[in-house]
Amino acid sequence: MTGAARIGLYVADQHWQHTLSKGIYSYSRTLAHELAARARRPPVLIVNRANRGDMRAGGTAAEEVVLPAASATGLVRLIADQLAAPLLGMTRGLDLLHFPKGFLPAWSGPVRVSATVHDLIPLHYAERHPGYFRSSKLAYLRWSVLNTLRQARGVMTDSRFSADAILALARSAGRTPPPIEVVYPVADAALVDGEVTLPPDATRLLHLGSMLPHKRTRETIAAFRAWNAGRRGAFRLLVTGLNALPVSWGMDAGPDIELAGTVDVRGLRELLAGSRALILLSSIEGFGLPAVEAWSLGTPVCFLRTGSLPEVLAGLPGGCDGSADFGAALDELLSLPAAERQDLRARVRARFDHAAFGRTAVDLLERWAER
């Protein structure tokens, strides 16, 4: 182990119950497990009391630094991100501290830092949904991305689509970016590993709902209802993430829409594995991890051909360009024979392989630690 780089992973800023991005949380957990298993020298995981059980892989020699659970929210998070993270990097003698959520502290001291910038969706809001977030928040997020590009020894990102967007932002700001490497995420092992024993519910479709406009939950419900009306209401759509539909949407849940609220990993696995299809009509995705998770369980995905999804789901059925061909895309998926679904499942699992992800990500981190 002499001479091997000492790498830290900062995940104290994440909490499953509070995060708006379950995908980034799952990505961080997978990266933590792979780093603990593959790094030449035991890494340091900077966690919080709420997520330490998720982020720590059993049977590994990773060192833990445990911050309060409040480190993932509000003012305490800001203090932890900006002060505790760089100070811990120095006091623990780290050669590199990686931030899988993407945002680096304004000052990182002598410690080398790197990050995973998953997407530039906050900048998408400034252009497509002005007013949804305060302009000051969007300005801060833009500064945060540029700060990451200024300080990082290297940046991982989830797709070629996101890499191109990051490079375009760097050019527009007159910045010379660090090395930007596309490393496709993989489905969370806790979610997709093991045999699927639940038979699909013949009439249930699934949508991972959100109030965020780019997730297009309102439009998804409307598209589903229009399609379902032609089938005499035979299907129902289960929507996670919401306990009630906003009054401003002008629609009620009704017998065809079931609202499931927040679900844990086990519950999400059961819903994904037990549904006929996942409907993912986001206007932009930096990767679209739920699509890979669904296919990894043998559940086909009806998706909008925007953002990274045509790249990630290349060669798979279920793509549509809008409401005009949504019904045809969904009908195609529902008519897939079981054997073909399983073949496609195997193809997705081979394309997004845990071992390949772990080798690539850890190799990059160790290389950046030694630059």
C-alpha positions in Angstrom: 0.0 0.0 0.0 3.0 2.3 0.3 2.7 5.2 -2.1 -1.0 4.6 -2.9 -3.2 7.6 -2.9 -5.5 8.4 0.0 -8.9 9.3 -1.4 -11.8 10.7 0.4 -15.5 10.8 -0.6 -17.7 13.6 0.7 -21.3 12.4 1.0 -22.3 14.2 4.2 -24.4 16.5 2.1 -27.0 13.8 1.2 -30.1 12.4 3.0 -32.5 10.0 1.3 -35.6 11.6 2.8 -34.7 15.1 2.0 -33.0 14.9 -1.4 -34.9 15.8 -4.6 -32.6 13.6 -6.6 -32.8 9.9 -5.5 -30.6 9.1 -8.5 -27.6 11.1 -7.2 -28.0 9.5 -3.8 -28.0 6.1 -5.4 -25.0 7.0 -7.5 -23.1 8.2 -4.5 -23.9 5.0 -2.6 -22.6 2.9 -5.5 -19.5 5.0 -5.9 -18.8 4.7 -2.1 -19.1 0.9 -2.2 -16.9 0.6 -5.3 -14.3 2.9 -3.9 -14.1 1.0 -0.7 -13.8 -2.3 -2.5 -11.3 -1.3 -5.2 -9.1 1.5 -4.0 -5.5 0.5 -3.4 -5.6 2.2 0.0 -8.6 2.3 2.2 -10.6 5.5 1.5 -12.1 8.0 3.9 -15.9 8.3 3.7 -17.2 11.5 5.1 -20.9 10.6 5.8 -23.6 11.8 8.1 -25.6 9.9 10.8 -28.6 9.4 8.5 -26.7 7.9 5.5 -23.8 6.1 7.1 -25.6 2.7 6.9 -26.2 3.2 3.2 -22.8 4.5 2.2 -20.6 2.0 4.1 -20.1 -1.3 2.4 -19.8 -4.2 4.7 -16.5 -6.1 4.8 -14.4 -3.2 3.7 -11.7 -1.3 5.4 -12.9 2.2 4.6 -12.5 4.8 7.4 -15.5 6.8 8.4 -15.9 10.4 9.5 -19.5 10.9 10.7 -21.0 14.4 10.7 -24.5 15.2 12.1 -27.5 14.3 10.0 -28.3 18.1 9.7 -25.1 18.3 7.5 -27.4 17.5 4.5 -29.8 20.4 4.9 -30.0 24.2 5.4 -27.4 26.4 7.0 -25.6 23.4 8.6 -25.1 21.9 5.2 -23.6 25.2 3.9 -21.1 25.3 6.8 -20.2 21.6 6.4 -19.7 21.9 2.7 -17.7 25.1 2.8 -15.6 24.6 6.0 -15.8 21.0 7.3 -15.1 19.3 4.0 -11.8 21.1 3.1 -10.6 21.0 6.8 -11.2 17.3 7.0 -9.4 16.8 3.7 -6.4 18.5 5.2 -6.5 16.9 8.7 -7.0 13.4 7.3 -4.1 13.8 4.9 -6.1 13.2 1.7 -4.5 13.2 -1.7 -7.9 13.8 -3.3 -11.4 14.6 -2.0 -14.2 13.7 -4.4 -17.7 15.3 -4.3 -20.2 13.1 -6.0 -23.0 15.6 -5.8 -20.9 18.0 -7.9 -20.4 21.1 -5.9 -16.9 22.0 -4.5 -16.3 24.4 -1.6 -15.2 27.9 -2.5 -11.8 27.1 -1.0 -10.3 23.7 -0.8 -6.9 24.5 0.6 -3.9 22.3 -0.5 -6.1 19.2 -1.0 -6.7 18.1 -4.6 -10.5 18.0 -5.3 -12.7 16.4 -8.0 -16.4 16.1 -8.6 -19.1 14.4 -10.5 -21.2 17.0 -12.3 -24.3 15.0 -13.3 -26.0 17.6 -15.4 -26.7 21.3 -15.9 -30.5 21.1 -15.2 -30.4 24.2 -13.0 -29.3 26.2 -16.0 -32.0 24.6 -18.0 -34.5 26.1 -15.5 -33.1 29.6 -16.1 -33.9 29.2 -19.8 -37.1 27.1 -19.9 -38.7 27.7 -16.5 -37.8 31.2 -15.5 -39.3 32.2 -12.1 -39.7 28.7 -10.8 -36.5 29.1 -8.7 -35.3 32.4 -7.4 -32.8 34.1 -9.8 -30.3 34.3 -6.9 -30.5 30.5 -6.4 -29.9 29.9 -10.1 -27.0 32.4 -10.1 -25.5 30.5 -7.1 -25.8 27.2 -8.9 -24.2 28.5 -12.0 -21.3 29.9 -9.9 -21.0 26.5 -8.2 -20.6 24.7 -11.5 -18.0 27.2 -12.7 -16.2 27.0 -9.3 -16.0 23.2 -9.8 -14.6 23.7 -13.2 -12.0 26.1 -11.8 -10.8 23.9 -9.0 -11.3 20.3 -9.9 -8.4 18.1 -11.0 -11.0 16.2 -13.0 -14.7 15.9 -13.5 -16.8 12.8 -14.1 -20.2 13.2 -15.8 -23.0 10.8 -16.6 -23.3 11.1 -20.4 -21.9 12.6 -23.6 -24.9 14.9 -23.5 -23.9 16.3 -20.1 -20.2 16.5 -21.1 -21.1 18.6 -24.1 -23.2 20.9 -22.0 -20.4 21.4 -19.4 -17.9 22.1 -22.2 -20.3 24.7 -23.7 -20.7 26.4 -20.4 -16.9 26.5 -19.9 -16.4 28.1 -23.3 -19.2 30.7 -22.7 -17.5 31.7 -19.4 -14.1 31.8 -20.9 -12.9 28.9 -18.7 -10.4 26.2 -19.6 -12.1 23.1 -18.1 -10.3 20.3 -16.4 -10.4 16.8 -17.9 -14.1 15.8 -18.3 -14.7 12.0 -18.4 -18.0 10.3 -19.2 -18.6 7.4 -16.8 -22.0 5.9 -17.2 -23.7 5.3 -13.8 -25.1 1.9 -13.0 -28.2 0.8 -11.2 -28.0 0.6 -7.5 -27.2 -3.0 -6.5 -29.6 -2.8 -3.5 -32.4 -2.0 -6.0 -31.8 -4.4 -8.9 -29.6 -7.4 -7.8 -31.1 -10.8 -7.1 -33.9 -12.6 -8.7 -37.2 -10.8 -9.5 -40.0 -12.9 -8.1 -42.8 -10.4 -8.3 -45.1 -11.0 -11.3 -45.8 -7.7 -13.1 -49.2 -6.2 -12.3 -51.0 -6.6 -15.6 -52.8 -3.2 -15.3 -50.3 -1.0 -13.5 -47.9 1.5 -15.0 -45.4 3.5 -13.0 -44.2 7.1 -13.0 -41.7 8.6 -10.6 -43.4 11.8 -9.9 -42.2 15.2 -8.9 -43.3 18.8 -8.6 -40.3 19.9 -10.6 -41.5 21.1 -14.1 -38.8 19.2 -16.0 -40.1 15.9 -14.7 -43.4 16.6 -16.4 -45.6 14.7 -14.0 -48.7 16.7 -14.9 -48.1 16.1 -18.6 -47.5 12.4 -18.0 -50.8 12.0 -16.1 -52.6 13.9 -18.9 -50.9 11.7 -21.6 -51.7 8.5 -19.7 -55.4 9.5 -19.3 -55.8 10.3 -22.9 -54.2 6.9 -23.9 -56.2 5.0 -21.2 -59.5 6.4 -22.3 -59.1 4.5 -25.5 -58.7 1.3 -23.5 -61.9 1.9 -21.4 -59.8 2.8 -18.4 -58.3 -0.7 -18.1 -55.0 0.6 -16.7 -53.9 2.7 -13.7 -50.9 4.8 -13.2 -49.0 4.7 -9.9 -47.2 7.9 -9.1 -44.5 8.0 -6.5 -43.1 11.2 -4.8 -46.5 12.9 -4.4 -49.2 12.5 -1.7 -51.6 14.9 -3.5 -51.9 16.6 -6.9 -51.4 20.4 -6.8 -54.6 22.4 -7.2 -52.9 24.5 -9.8 -52.7 21.4 -12.1 -56.4 21.3 -12.4 -56.7 17.5 -12.1 -57.8 15.0 -9.4 -56.2 11.6 -8.7 -59.3 9.5 -9.2 -59.4 5.7 -9.5 -56.9 5.6 -12.4 -54.2 7.5 -10.6 -52.7 6.2 -7.4 -50.3 8.4 -5.4 -47.7 6.5 -3.4 -45.7 9.4 -1.8 -42.1 8.8 -0.8 -40.9 5.1 -1.0 -37.8 3.5 0.3 -35.4 1.4 -1.8 -37.2 -1.8 -1.1 -40.5 -0.3 -1.9 -39.1 1.2 -5.1 -37.8 -2.2 -6.2 -41.2 -3.8 -5.7 -42.9 -1.1 -7.7 -40.4 -1.2 -10.6 -40.4 -4.9 -10.8 -44.1 -5.2 -10.4 -45.2 -2.7 -13.0 -45.8 -3.3 -16.7 -43.8 -0.3 -17.7 -42.1 2.9 -16.4 -43.2 6.2 -18.0 -40.3 8.7 -18.1 -41.2 11.8 -20.1 -38.8 14.3 -18.6 -37.9 17.3 -20.8 -34.3 16.9 -19.8 -32.2 14.2 -18.0 -28.5 14.2 -17.5 -28.5 10.4 -17.5 -31.9 9.0 -16.6 -30.9 6.4 -13.9 -34.5 5.2 -13.3 -34.6 4.0 -16.9 -31.6 1.8 -16.3 -32.9 0.6 -13.0 -36.3 -0.3 -14.5 -34.8 -2.2 -17.5 -32.3 -3.9 -15.1 -35.4 -5.5 -13.4 -37.0 -6.4 -16.7 -39.5 -3.5 -16.8 -39.6 -1.6 -20.1 -39.5 2.2 -20.2 -41.5 4.6 -22.3 -39.3 7.7 -22.7 -39.2 11.1 -24.3 -36.4 11.4 -26.8 -34.7 14.4 -25.2 -31.6 15.1 -23.2 -29.4 12.1 -22.6 -32.2 9.5 -22.9 -31.7 8.7 -26.6 -28.0 8.1 -25.8 -28.5 6.0 -22.7 -31.4 4.0 -24.2 -30.0 3.6 -27.7 -31.4 0.6 -29.5 -34.2 0.0 -27.0 -37.9 0.3 -27.8 -40.3 2.8 -26.1 -39.0 6.2 -27.4 -41.4 8.9 -28.4 -41.2 12.5 -29.5 -44.3 13.8 -27.7 -48.0 13.2 -27.1 -48.6 12.4 -30.8 -46.7 9.1 -30.7 -46.7 8.4 -26.9 -49.6 5.9 -27.2 -47.9 4.0 -30.0 -44.6 3.8 -28.0 -46.4 2.6 -24.9 -48.4 0.0 -26.9 -45.2 -1.3 -28.4 -43.7 -1.9 -24.9 -46.9 -3.6 -23.6 -46.9 -6.0 -26.5 -43.3 -7.2 -26.0 -43.1 -10.9 -25.4 -41.6 -12.0 -22.0 -38.6 -13.6 -23.7 -37.7 -10.4 -25.5 -38.1 -8.3 -22.4 -35.6 -10.6 -20.7 -33.2 -10.3 -23.6 -33.3 -6.6 -23.4 -32.9 -6.7 -19.6 -29.7 -8.7 -20.1 -28.4 -6.2 -22.7 -28.9 -3.3 -20.4 -27.3 -5.0 -17.4 -24.3 -5.8 -19.6 -24.0 -2.3 -20.9 -24.2 -0.7 -17.5 -22.0 -3.1 -15.6 -21.0 -2.6 -11.9 -17.5 -3.9 -12.3 -16.8 -1.8 -15.3 -18.1 1.3 -13.6 -16.1 0.6 -10.5 -12.8 0.0 -12.3 -13.2 3.1 -14.4 -14.3 5.5 -11.6 -11.7 4.4 -9.1 -8.9 4.4 -11.8 -9.8 8.0 -12.6 -9.9 9.1 -8.9 -6.5 7.5 -8.3 -5.0 9.1 -11.4 -6.3 12.5 -10.4 -5.0 12.1 -6.9 -1.5 11.6 -8.3 -1.5 14.4 -10.9 
